[in-house]
């Protein structure tokens, strides 16, 4: 997308954290941004701070029936959505999959995976018809490497990565971009918002050590820094957006393991 100035964007999970950082960066780039979130009071505070280029929308991304009204709201305010950022989500429960309550697993997929699909289904057809637009899905490093005690979270994130790769293949011929964001260590309020949505889904007491994917000394980024990365990726039509290069060894190890497995398999052709 060569220019963001004058475009209309919708960012979910935008009352704080990465969503707010992305919204701020888009506004600085000249976009008009709808900040969507369940937290109405915090939305109002942030919109007041951001000024006339922002408006708030209380939205439950998992509620499929709420999305058509969201589209009508945005179009009445500023016209068709050119940039969709599916960012809303909750944090990991940190329980082993075998012990996780089914409703906790279902909630993760309903918010993160189904919620993102709802946004795609609402706005991608219009982008495709106009031959212009960009969709960003916020995943996690848990979308490219598996870690114990992140079962539901990892399942949702791997699915979101695959969804975005499919979108990229399907929409590119129409001039529409798609990106997936892999945040590393970011200063967000994810734990707080998870507890607000569902105390049962929030992390409880954990026995035993949790494996850390990278060194504890990994730097923590501010959400606005992530927002700047996202805006640049939209401009450059990048499929993958990483926040920390320190994860390269993990990705390389996974790729090597997959390649070794397929290479030792007899060819059938």
C-alpha atoms as an extended CHARMM CRD file, in Angstrom:
* protein
*
       269  EXT
         1         1  UNK       CA              0.0000000000        0.0000000000        0.0000000000  PROA      1               0.0000000000
         2         2  UNK       CA              1.8410000000        3.0560000000       -1.2400000000  PROA      2               0.0000000000
         3         3  UNK       CA             -0.0440000000        5.5850000000        0.8400000000  PROA      3               0.0000000000
         4         4  UNK       CA             -1.8670000000        5.3900000000        4.1500000000  PROA      4               0.0000000000
         5         5  UNK       CA             -2.7910000000        9.0550000000        4.2880000000  PROA      5               0.0000000000
         6         6  UNK       CA             -6.5360000000        9.5550000000        3.9380000000  PROA      6               0.0000000000
         7         7  UNK       CA             -7.3230000000        5.8560000000        4.3550000000  PROA      7               0.0000000000
         8         8  UNK       CA             -9.8040000000        4.4000000000        6.8330000000  PROA      8               0.0000000000
         9         9  UNK       CA             -8.6490000000        1.7440000000        9.2940000000  PROA      9               0.0000000000
        10        10  UNK       CA            -10.3420000000       -0.4520000000       11.8820000000  PROA      10              0.0000000000
        11        11  UNK       CA             -8.1890000000       -1.8200000000       14.6980000000  PROA      11              0.0000000000
        12        12  UNK       CA             -9.6050000000       -4.3200000000       17.2080000000  PROA      12              0.0000000000
        13        13  UNK       CA             -8.3390000000       -4.6500000000       20.7490000000  PROA      13              0.0000000000
        14        14  UNK       CA             -7.3480000000       -1.0020000000       20.4400000000  PROA      14              0.0000000000
        15        15  UNK       CA             -8.0960000000        0.4120000000       23.8950000000  PROA      15              0.0000000000
        16        16  UNK       CA             -4.5470000000       -0.4530000000       24.9710000000  PROA      16              0.0000000000
        17        17  UNK       CA             -1.4290000000       -2.4400000000       24.2050000000  PROA      17              0.0000000000
        18        18  UNK       CA             -0.4470000000       -3.3310000000       20.6520000000  PROA      18              0.0000000000
        19        19  UNK       CA             -3.8200000000       -2.3290000000       19.2100000000  PROA      19              0.0000000000
        20        20  UNK       CA             -3.4990000000        1.1800000000       20.5930000000  PROA      20              0.0000000000
        21        21  UNK       CA              0.1130000000        1.4140000000       19.4020000000  PROA      21              0.0000000000
        22        22  UNK       CA             -0.9500000000        0.4350000000       15.8810000000  PROA      22              0.0000000000
        23        23  UNK       CA             -3.8320000000        2.9170000000       15.9430000000  PROA      23              0.0000000000
        24        24  UNK       CA             -1.4860000000        5.7250000000       17.0200000000  PROA      24              0.0000000000
        25        25  UNK       CA              0.9930000000        4.8930000000       14.2550000000  PROA      25              0.0000000000
        26        26  UNK       CA             -1.7480000000        4.7680000000       11.6250000000  PROA      26              0.0000000000
        27        27  UNK       CA             -3.1040000000        8.1470000000       12.7210000000  PROA      27              0.0000000000
        28        28  UNK       CA              0.3830000000        9.6540000000       12.5400000000  PROA      28              0.0000000000
        29        29  UNK       CA              0.6400000000        8.2420000000        9.0040000000  PROA      29              0.0000000000
        30        30  UNK       CA             -2.5300000000       10.1320000000        8.0700000000  PROA      30              0.0000000000
        31        31  UNK       CA             -5.2390000000        7.4950000000        8.4470000000  PROA      31              0.0000000000
        32        32  UNK       CA             -8.6100000000        7.8490000000       10.1300000000  PROA      32              0.0000000000
        33        33  UNK       CA             -8.9180000000        5.0480000000       12.6550000000  PROA      33              0.0000000000
        34        34  UNK       CA            -11.8150000000        3.2880000000       14.3500000000  PROA      34              0.0000000000
        35        35  UNK       CA            -10.5880000000        1.8930000000       17.6560000000  PROA      35              0.0000000000
        36        36  UNK       CA            -12.6850000000       -1.1650000000       18.5550000000  PROA      36              0.0000000000
        37        37  UNK       CA            -12.6370000000       -2.8510000000       21.9530000000  PROA      37              0.0000000000
        38        38  UNK       CA            -14.8750000000       -4.2180000000       24.6960000000  PROA      38              0.0000000000
        39        39  UNK       CA            -13.5900000000       -1.6220000000       27.1770000000  PROA      39              0.0000000000
        40        40  UNK       CA            -15.8590000000        1.3390000000       26.4730000000  PROA      40              0.0000000000
        41        41  UNK       CA            -14.5360000000        3.7190000000       29.1500000000  PROA      41              0.0000000000
        42        42  UNK       CA            -10.8930000000        3.2010000000       28.1380000000  PROA      42              0.0000000000
        43        43  UNK       CA            -11.8310000000        3.5880000000       24.4760000000  PROA      43              0.0000000000
        44        44  UNK       CA            -13.4330000000        6.9360000000       25.2760000000  PROA      44              0.0000000000
        45        45  UNK       CA            -10.3080000000        8.1170000000       27.0920000000  PROA      45              0.0000000000
        46        46  UNK       CA             -8.0060000000        7.1380000000       24.2500000000  PROA      46              0.0000000000
        47        47  UNK       CA            -10.2220000000        8.6080000000       21.5290000000  PROA      47              0.0000000000
        48        48  UNK       CA            -10.4020000000       11.8990000000       23.4170000000  PROA      48              0.0000000000
        49        49  UNK       CA             -6.6090000000       11.9080000000       23.5490000000  PROA      49              0.0000000000
        50        50  UNK       CA             -6.1300000000       11.0200000000       19.8760000000  PROA      50              0.0000000000
        51        51  UNK       CA             -8.4820000000       13.6610000000       18.5050000000  PROA      51              0.0000000000
        52        52  UNK       CA            -10.6370000000       13.9820000000       15.4120000000  PROA      52              0.0000000000
        53        53  UNK       CA             -8.8510000000       11.2590000000       13.4310000000  PROA      53              0.0000000000
        54        54  UNK       CA            -10.0970000000        8.5990000000       15.8770000000  PROA      54              0.0000000000
        55        55  UNK       CA            -13.4480000000        7.2400000000       16.9320000000  PROA      55              0.0000000000
        56        56  UNK       CA            -14.3280000000        4.4560000000       19.3560000000  PROA      56              0.0000000000
        57        57  UNK       CA            -16.5230000000        1.4110000000       18.7730000000  PROA      57              0.0000000000
        58        58  UNK       CA            -17.4750000000       -1.0970000000       21.4560000000  PROA      58              0.0000000000
        59        59  UNK       CA            -17.1960000000       -4.4630000000       19.7150000000  PROA      59              0.0000000000
        60        60  UNK       CA            -17.0660000000       -8.1030000000       20.7730000000  PROA      60              0.0000000000
        61        61  UNK       CA            -15.0610000000       -9.6330000000       17.9340000000  PROA      61              0.0000000000
        62        62  UNK       CA            -16.4330000000      -13.1070000000       18.7020000000  PROA      62              0.0000000000
        63        63  UNK       CA            -20.0110000000      -11.9060000000       18.1420000000  PROA      63              0.0000000000
        64        64  UNK       CA            -20.4910000000      -12.5300000000       14.4210000000  PROA      64              0.0000000000
        65        65  UNK       CA            -23.7980000000      -10.7030000000       14.3590000000  PROA      65              0.0000000000
        66        66  UNK       CA            -22.1320000000       -7.4990000000       15.6230000000  PROA      66              0.0000000000
        67        67  UNK       CA            -19.7960000000       -7.1770000000       12.6460000000  PROA      67              0.0000000000
        68        68  UNK       CA            -22.2930000000       -5.9520000000       10.0060000000  PROA      68              0.0000000000
        69        69  UNK       CA            -23.2480000000       -3.1270000000       12.3480000000  PROA      69              0.0000000000
        70        70  UNK       CA            -19.5460000000       -2.3650000000       12.8380000000  PROA      70              0.0000000000
        71        71  UNK       CA            -19.1700000000       -2.0580000000        9.0750000000  PROA      71              0.0000000000
        72        72  UNK       CA            -22.1460000000        0.3020000000        8.8510000000  PROA      72              0.0000000000
        73        73  UNK       CA            -20.7010000000        2.4040000000       11.6860000000  PROA      73              0.0000000000
        74        74  UNK       CA            -17.2980000000        2.7620000000       10.0370000000  PROA      74              0.0000000000
        75        75  UNK       CA            -18.6920000000        3.5150000000        6.5950000000  PROA      75              0.0000000000
        76        76  UNK       CA            -21.0190000000        6.1820000000        7.9750000000  PROA      76              0.0000000000
        77        77  UNK       CA            -18.1110000000        7.8100000000        9.8030000000  PROA      77              0.0000000000
        78        78  UNK       CA            -15.3780000000        7.6840000000        7.1630000000  PROA      78              0.0000000000
        79        79  UNK       CA            -16.1790000000        5.3400000000        4.2760000000  PROA      79              0.0000000000
        80        80  UNK       CA            -15.0930000000        1.7950000000        3.4320000000  PROA      80              0.0000000000
        81        81  UNK       CA            -12.3690000000        0.1260000000        5.4820000000  PROA      81              0.0000000000
        82        82  UNK       CA             -9.0190000000        0.1130000000        3.6740000000  PROA      82              0.0000000000
        83        83  UNK       CA             -6.9600000000       -1.3260000000        6.5510000000  PROA      83              0.0000000000
        84        84  UNK       CA             -8.1930000000       -3.9890000000        8.9520000000  PROA      84              0.0000000000
        85        85  UNK       CA             -6.0700000000       -4.9370000000       11.9660000000  PROA      85              0.0000000000
        86        86  UNK       CA             -7.4080000000       -8.0320000000       13.7300000000  PROA      86              0.0000000000
        87        87  UNK       CA             -5.5560000000       -7.5610000000       17.0010000000  PROA      87              0.0000000000
        88        88  UNK       CA             -8.0300000000       -8.4320000000       19.7730000000  PROA      88              0.0000000000
        89        89  UNK       CA             -7.1280000000      -11.4440000000       21.8590000000  PROA      89              0.0000000000
        90        90  UNK       CA             -6.5500000000      -12.8890000000       25.3080000000  PROA      90              0.0000000000
        91        91  UNK       CA             -3.4890000000      -14.3100000000       26.9960000000  PROA      91              0.0000000000
        92        92  UNK       CA             -2.5640000000      -17.9690000000       27.5320000000  PROA      92              0.0000000000
        93        93  UNK       CA             -4.0640000000      -19.9580000000       30.3740000000  PROA      93              0.0000000000
        94        94  UNK       CA             -0.7560000000      -21.7880000000       31.0380000000  PROA      94              0.0000000000
        95        95  UNK       CA             -2.4090000000      -25.0870000000       31.9520000000  PROA      95              0.0000000000
        96        96  UNK       CA             -1.4370000000      -28.3340000000       30.2060000000  PROA      96              0.0000000000
        97        97  UNK       CA             -3.8260000000      -29.1540000000       27.3950000000  PROA      97              0.0000000000
        98        98  UNK       CA             -4.8840000000      -32.3950000000       29.0760000000  PROA      98              0.0000000000
        99        99  UNK       CA             -6.0110000000      -30.4430000000       32.1480000000  PROA      99              0.0000000000
       100       100  UNK       CA             -7.5080000000      -27.3830000000       30.4630000000  PROA      100             0.0000000000
       101       101  UNK       CA            -11.2290000000      -26.7500000000       30.8350000000  PROA      101             0.0000000000
       102       102  UNK       CA            -12.9070000000      -27.1080000000       27.4280000000  PROA      102             0.0000000000
       103       103  UNK       CA            -14.5860000000      -23.7420000000       27.7880000000  PROA      103             0.0000000000
       104       104  UNK       CA            -11.1850000000      -22.0690000000       28.2330000000  PROA      104             0.0000000000
       105       105  UNK       CA             -9.8900000000      -23.7000000000       25.0440000000  PROA      105             0.0000000000
       106       106  UNK       CA            -13.0550000000      -22.7450000000       23.1750000000  PROA      106             0.0000000000
       107       107  UNK       CA            -12.8710000000      -19.1330000000       24.3860000000  PROA      107             0.0000000000
       108       108  UNK       CA             -9.3430000000      -18.7240000000       23.0400000000  PROA      108             0.0000000000
       109       109  UNK       CA            -10.3210000000      -19.9640000000       19.5900000000  PROA      109             0.0000000000
       110       110  UNK       CA            -13.5680000000      -18.0090000000       19.5880000000  PROA      110             0.0000000000
       111       111  UNK       CA            -11.8700000000      -14.6840000000       20.3300000000  PROA      111             0.0000000000
       112       112  UNK       CA             -8.5580000000      -15.0150000000       18.5100000000  PROA      112             0.0000000000
       113       113  UNK       CA             -9.2990000000      -17.2500000000       15.5500000000  PROA      113             0.0000000000
       114       114  UNK       CA            -13.0170000000      -16.8780000000       14.9260000000  PROA      114             0.0000000000
       115       115  UNK       CA            -12.8810000000      -13.1950000000       15.8500000000  PROA      115             0.0000000000
       116       116  UNK       CA            -10.2330000000      -12.5910000000       13.1920000000  PROA      116             0.0000000000
       117       117  UNK       CA            -12.2050000000      -14.5910000000       10.6330000000  PROA      117             0.0000000000
       118       118  UNK       CA            -15.2720000000      -12.4800000000       11.3930000000  PROA      118             0.0000000000
       119       119  UNK       CA            -13.3030000000       -9.3500000000       10.5390000000  PROA      119             0.0000000000
       120       120  UNK       CA            -11.9600000000      -10.8820000000        7.3410000000  PROA      120             0.0000000000
       121       121  UNK       CA            -15.3830000000      -12.0250000000        6.2010000000  PROA      121             0.0000000000
       122       122  UNK       CA            -16.8320000000       -8.5800000000        6.8910000000  PROA      122             0.0000000000
       123       123  UNK       CA            -14.2430000000       -6.4460000000        5.0970000000  PROA      123             0.0000000000
       124       124  UNK       CA            -12.1470000000       -8.5610000000        2.7080000000  PROA      124             0.0000000000
       125       125  UNK       CA            -14.8450000000       -8.8450000000        0.0030000000  PROA      125             0.0000000000
       126       126  UNK       CA            -15.0940000000       -5.0560000000       -0.2640000000  PROA      126             0.0000000000
       127       127  UNK       CA            -11.3160000000       -4.6880000000       -0.4560000000  PROA      127             0.0000000000
       128       128  UNK       CA            -11.1720000000       -7.3300000000       -3.1700000000  PROA      128             0.0000000000
       129       129  UNK       CA            -13.9270000000       -5.6100000000       -5.1420000000  PROA      129             0.0000000000
       130       130  UNK       CA            -12.2030000000       -2.2130000000       -4.9130000000  PROA      130             0.0000000000
       131       131  UNK       CA             -8.7880000000       -3.7220000000       -5.6750000000  PROA      131             0.0000000000
       132       132  UNK       CA             -7.2120000000       -2.0530000000       -2.6670000000  PROA      132             0.0000000000
       133       133  UNK       CA             -6.6400000000       -2.7410000000        1.0170000000  PROA      133             0.0000000000
       134       134  UNK       CA             -4.5730000000       -4.5080000000        3.6380000000  PROA      134             0.0000000000
       135       135  UNK       CA             -5.3560000000       -6.9180000000        6.4840000000  PROA      135             0.0000000000
       136       136  UNK       CA             -3.0610000000       -7.4450000000        9.4780000000  PROA      136             0.0000000000
       137       137  UNK       CA             -3.6260000000      -10.3410000000       11.8910000000  PROA      137             0.0000000000
       138       138  UNK       CA             -1.8270000000      -10.1910000000       15.2410000000  PROA      138             0.0000000000
       139       139  UNK       CA             -0.5070000000      -13.6380000000       16.1430000000  PROA      139             0.0000000000
       140       140  UNK       CA              2.4680000000      -14.3880000000       18.4110000000  PROA      140             0.0000000000
       141       141  UNK       CA              5.7950000000      -16.1580000000       18.3760000000  PROA      141             0.0000000000
       142       142  UNK       CA              3.5910000000      -19.0320000000       19.5970000000  PROA      142             0.0000000000
       143       143  UNK       CA              2.3570000000      -19.1500000000       16.0120000000  PROA      143             0.0000000000
       144       144  UNK       CA              5.6890000000      -20.4150000000       14.6920000000  PROA      144             0.0000000000
       145       145  UNK       CA              7.1310000000      -22.3820000000       17.6050000000  PROA      145             0.0000000000
       146       146  UNK       CA              5.4280000000      -24.6240000000       20.1510000000  PROA      146             0.0000000000
       147       147  UNK       CA              6.0320000000      -24.2680000000       23.8870000000  PROA      147             0.0000000000
       148       148  UNK       CA              4.6600000000      -26.3610000000       26.7400000000  PROA      148             0.0000000000
       149       149  UNK       CA              1.7220000000      -24.8760000000       28.6550000000  PROA      149             0.0000000000
       150       150  UNK       CA              0.6790000000      -22.6670000000       25.7270000000  PROA      150             0.0000000000
       151       151  UNK       CA             -1.6180000000      -25.2390000000       24.1350000000  PROA      151             0.0000000000
       152       152  UNK       CA             -4.8010000000      -23.3010000000       23.3580000000  PROA      152             0.0000000000
       153       153  UNK       CA             -2.8240000000      -20.1390000000       22.6590000000  PROA      153             0.0000000000
       154       154  UNK       CA             -0.4730000000      -21.9340000000       20.2790000000  PROA      154             0.0000000000
       155       155  UNK       CA             -3.3650000000      -23.6880000000       18.5390000000  PROA      155             0.0000000000
       156       156  UNK       CA             -5.0850000000      -20.3630000000       17.8650000000  PROA      156             0.0000000000
       157       157  UNK       CA             -1.8840000000      -18.6590000000       16.7370000000  PROA      157             0.0000000000
       158       158  UNK       CA             -0.8270000000      -21.4250000000       14.3620000000  PROA      158             0.0000000000
       159       159  UNK       CA             -4.3100000000      -21.2670000000       12.8630000000  PROA      159             0.0000000000
       160       160  UNK       CA             -4.0790000000      -17.5090000000       12.4870000000  PROA      160             0.0000000000
       161       161  UNK       CA             -0.7480000000      -17.7810000000       10.6830000000  PROA      161             0.0000000000
       162       162  UNK       CA             -2.2240000000      -20.2840000000        8.2450000000  PROA      162             0.0000000000
       163       163  UNK       CA             -5.2960000000      -18.1020000000        7.7550000000  PROA      163             0.0000000000
       164       164  UNK       CA             -3.1210000000      -15.1240000000        6.8980000000  PROA      164             0.0000000000
       165       165  UNK       CA             -0.9790000000      -17.0820000000        4.4600000000  PROA      165             0.0000000000
       166       166  UNK       CA             -4.1330000000      -18.2550000000        2.6890000000  PROA      166             0.0000000000
       167       167  UNK       CA             -5.4520000000      -14.6750000000        2.6010000000  PROA      167             0.0000000000
       168       168  UNK       CA             -2.1750000000      -13.4940000000        1.1280000000  PROA      168             0.0000000000
       169       169  UNK       CA             -2.4260000000      -16.0660000000       -1.6730000000  PROA      169             0.0000000000
       170       170  UNK       CA             -6.0920000000      -15.3640000000       -2.3530000000  PROA      170             0.0000000000
       171       171  UNK       CA             -6.0750000000      -11.5640000000       -2.1850000000  PROA      171             0.0000000000
       172       172  UNK       CA             -2.7430000000      -10.6460000000       -3.7710000000  PROA      172             0.0000000000
       173       173  UNK       CA             -4.0950000000      -11.0520000000       -7.3330000000  PROA      173             0.0000000000
       174       174  UNK       CA             -6.6590000000       -8.3520000000       -6.4920000000  PROA      174             0.0000000000
       175       175  UNK       CA             -4.1300000000       -5.8700000000       -5.1230000000  PROA      175             0.0000000000
       176       176  UNK       CA             -5.0040000000       -6.5280000000       -1.4650000000  PROA      176             0.0000000000
       177       177  UNK       CA             -2.2510000000       -7.2500000000        1.0650000000  PROA      177             0.0000000000
       178       178  UNK       CA             -2.1620000000       -9.4550000000        4.1440000000  PROA      178             0.0000000000
       179       179  UNK       CA              0.3290000000       -9.5470000000        7.0150000000  PROA      179             0.0000000000
       180       180  UNK       CA              0.7230000000      -11.5800000000       10.1810000000  PROA      180             0.0000000000
       181       181  UNK       CA              2.3830000000       -9.9770000000       13.1960000000  PROA      181             0.0000000000
       182       182  UNK       CA              4.5780000000      -12.0380000000       15.5330000000  PROA      182             0.0000000000
       183       183  UNK       CA              5.0390000000       -9.9720000000       18.7090000000  PROA      183             0.0000000000
       184       184  UNK       CA              7.7920000000      -10.9770000000       21.0800000000  PROA      184             0.0000000000
       185       185  UNK       CA              8.1150000000       -9.3550000000       24.4790000000  PROA      185             0.0000000000
       186       186  UNK       CA              5.8520000000       -6.2950000000       24.4190000000  PROA      186             0.0000000000
       187       187  UNK       CA              4.6890000000       -4.0520000000       27.2740000000  PROA      187             0.0000000000
       188       188  UNK       CA              0.9190000000       -4.7060000000       27.1300000000  PROA      188             0.0000000000
       189       189  UNK       CA             -2.0270000000       -5.1670000000       29.4750000000  PROA      189             0.0000000000
       190       190  UNK       CA             -2.8770000000       -8.6320000000       28.1450000000  PROA      190             0.0000000000
       191       191  UNK       CA             -3.0900000000      -10.2820000000       31.5620000000  PROA      191             0.0000000000
       192       192  UNK       CA             -5.3980000000       -7.5640000000       32.8730000000  PROA      192             0.0000000000
       193       193  UNK       CA             -7.7470000000       -7.7300000000       29.9100000000  PROA      193             0.0000000000
       194       194  UNK       CA             -7.8130000000      -11.5360000000       30.0020000000  PROA      194             0.0000000000
       195       195  UNK       CA             -8.8910000000      -11.5280000000       33.6350000000  PROA      195             0.0000000000
       196       196  UNK       CA            -11.5640000000       -8.9310000000       32.8420000000  PROA      196             0.0000000000
       197       197  UNK       CA            -13.0270000000      -11.0840000000       30.0640000000  PROA      197             0.0000000000
       198       198  UNK       CA            -12.8080000000      -14.4200000000       31.8790000000  PROA      198             0.0000000000
       199       199  UNK       CA            -11.0650000000      -15.0100000000       35.2320000000  PROA      199             0.0000000000
       200       200  UNK       CA            -11.0980000000      -18.7310000000       34.4690000000  PROA      200             0.0000000000
       201       201  UNK       CA             -9.0900000000      -18.1890000000       31.2840000000  PROA      201             0.0000000000
       202       202  UNK       CA             -6.3820000000      -16.1570000000       33.0280000000  PROA      202             0.0000000000
       203       203  UNK       CA             -3.2260000000      -17.8980000000       34.2770000000  PROA      203             0.0000000000
       204       204  UNK       CA             -3.5650000000      -19.5540000000       37.6600000000  PROA      204             0.0000000000
       205       205  UNK       CA             -1.0010000000      -21.0860000000       39.9830000000  PROA      205             0.0000000000
       206       206  UNK       CA              1.5210000000      -23.1040000000       37.9700000000  PROA      206             0.0000000000
       207       207  UNK       CA              3.6430000000      -25.8950000000       39.4440000000  PROA      207             0.0000000000
       208       208  UNK       CA              7.0540000000      -26.4740000000       37.8730000000  PROA      208             0.0000000000
       209       209  UNK       CA              9.1390000000      -24.2750000000       35.5820000000  PROA      209             0.0000000000
       210       210  UNK       CA              7.8670000000      -22.9250000000       32.3100000000  PROA      210             0.0000000000
       211       211  UNK       CA             10.3290000000      -23.2310000000       29.4230000000  PROA      211             0.0000000000
       212       212  UNK       CA             11.3870000000      -19.8300000000       28.1430000000  PROA      212             0.0000000000
       213       213  UNK       CA             11.6740000000      -19.5780000000       24.3530000000  PROA      213             0.0000000000
       214       214  UNK       CA             14.4930000000      -17.0050000000       24.5300000000  PROA      214             0.0000000000
       215       215  UNK       CA             16.8020000000      -15.3980000000       27.0470000000  PROA      215             0.0000000000
       216       216  UNK       CA             15.1270000000      -13.4940000000       29.9120000000  PROA      216             0.0000000000
       217       217  UNK       CA             17.2850000000      -10.5300000000       28.8400000000  PROA      217             0.0000000000
       218       218  UNK       CA             15.2260000000      -10.0800000000       25.6570000000  PROA      218             0.0000000000
       219       219  UNK       CA             14.2860000000       -6.4180000000       25.3620000000  PROA      219             0.0000000000
       220       220  UNK       CA             10.6980000000       -5.3140000000       25.9500000000  PROA      220             0.0000000000
       221       221  UNK       CA              9.2230000000       -3.1020000000       23.2450000000  PROA      221             0.0000000000
       222       222  UNK       CA              6.5610000000       -0.4650000000       23.7400000000  PROA      222             0.0000000000
       223       223  UNK       CA              3.3230000000       -0.8990000000       21.7620000000  PROA      223             0.0000000000
       224       224  UNK       CA              3.9780000000        2.2210000000       19.7080000000  PROA      224             0.0000000000
       225       225  UNK       CA              7.2570000000        0.7210000000       18.4660000000  PROA      225             0.0000000000
       226       226  UNK       CA              5.2660000000       -2.2700000000       17.2520000000  PROA      226             0.0000000000
       227       227  UNK       CA              2.7720000000        0.0820000000       15.6260000000  PROA      227             0.0000000000
       228       228  UNK       CA              5.5340000000        1.6890000000       13.5890000000  PROA      228             0.0000000000
       229       229  UNK       CA              6.6870000000       -1.7530000000       12.4110000000  PROA      229             0.0000000000
       230       230  UNK       CA              3.1390000000       -2.5980000000       11.3400000000  PROA      230             0.0000000000
       231       231  UNK       CA              2.6800000000        0.6400000000        9.4040000000  PROA      231             0.0000000000
       232       232  UNK       CA              5.9490000000        0.0730000000        7.5500000000  PROA      232             0.0000000000
       233       233  UNK       CA              4.9420000000       -3.5110000000        6.7300000000  PROA      233             0.0000000000
       234       234  UNK       CA              1.6190000000       -2.2890000000        5.3280000000  PROA      234             0.0000000000
       235       235  UNK       CA              3.4570000000        0.2030000000        3.1440000000  PROA      235             0.0000000000
       236       236  UNK       CA              5.8920000000       -2.4780000000        1.9460000000  PROA      236             0.0000000000
       237       237  UNK       CA              3.2290000000       -5.2130000000        1.6180000000  PROA      237             0.0000000000
       238       238  UNK       CA              5.1980000000       -7.5940000000        3.8680000000  PROA      238             0.0000000000
       239       239  UNK       CA              3.5880000000      -10.9170000000        4.7570000000  PROA      239             0.0000000000
       240       240  UNK       CA              5.5500000000      -11.5380000000        7.9800000000  PROA      240             0.0000000000
       241       241  UNK       CA              6.1870000000       -8.9430000000       10.7040000000  PROA      241             0.0000000000
       242       242  UNK       CA              8.5750000000       -9.8460000000       13.5500000000  PROA      242             0.0000000000
       243       243  UNK       CA              9.4030000000       -7.6010000000       16.4860000000  PROA      243             0.0000000000
       244       244  UNK       CA             12.5620000000       -9.3500000000       17.7380000000  PROA      244             0.0000000000
       245       245  UNK       CA             15.3130000000      -10.7790000000       15.5520000000  PROA      245             0.0000000000
       246       246  UNK       CA             16.5140000000      -12.8330000000       18.5210000000  PROA      246             0.0000000000
       247       247  UNK       CA             13.9190000000      -15.4740000000       17.6510000000  PROA      247             0.0000000000
       248       248  UNK       CA             15.7430000000      -16.5070000000       14.4810000000  PROA      248             0.0000000000
       249       249  UNK       CA             17.3290000000      -19.5790000000       16.0660000000  PROA      249             0.0000000000
       250       250  UNK       CA             13.9390000000      -20.9480000000       17.1430000000  PROA      250             0.0000000000
       251       251  UNK       CA             12.4830000000      -20.5450000000       13.6770000000  PROA      251             0.0000000000
       252       252  UNK       CA             15.5760000000      -22.0250000000       12.0760000000  PROA      252             0.0000000000
       253       253  UNK       CA             15.4350000000      -25.0630000000       14.3710000000  PROA      253             0.0000000000
       254       254  UNK       CA             11.7920000000      -25.7010000000       13.5260000000  PROA      254             0.0000000000
       255       255  UNK       CA             12.4580000000      -25.3490000000        9.8200000000  PROA      255             0.0000000000
       256       256  UNK       CA             15.4210000000      -27.7190000000        9.9920000000  PROA      256             0.0000000000
       257       257  UNK       CA             13.3990000000      -30.3150000000       11.9030000000  PROA      257             0.0000000000
       258       258  UNK       CA             10.6490000000      -30.2400000000        9.2890000000  PROA      258             0.0000000000
       259       259  UNK       CA             13.1350000000      -30.3980000000        6.4200000000  PROA      259             0.0000000000
       260       260  UNK       CA             15.0290000000      -33.3080000000        7.9710000000  PROA      260             0.0000000000
       261       261  UNK       CA             11.7890000000      -35.2250000000        8.4780000000  PROA      261             0.0000000000
       262       262  UNK       CA             10.6680000000      -34.8270000000        4.8890000000  PROA      262             0.0000000000
       263       263  UNK       CA             14.1190000000      -35.5400000000        3.4900000000  PROA      263             0.0000000000
       264       264  UNK       CA             14.3470000000      -38.9230000000        5.2300000000  PROA      264             0.0000000000
       265       265  UNK       CA             10.9470000000      -39.8780000000        3.8310000000  PROA      265             0.0000000000
       266       266  UNK       CA             11.0670000000      -41.9430000000        0.5980000000  PROA      266             0.0000000000
       267       267  UNK       CA              9.8960000000      -40.1010000000       -2.5060000000  PROA      267             0.0000000000
       268       268  UNK       CA              6.7390000000      -41.6590000000       -3.9770000000  PROA      268             0.0000000000
       269       269  UNK       CA              6.7720000000      -40.0990000000       -7.4330000000  PROA      269             0.0000000000
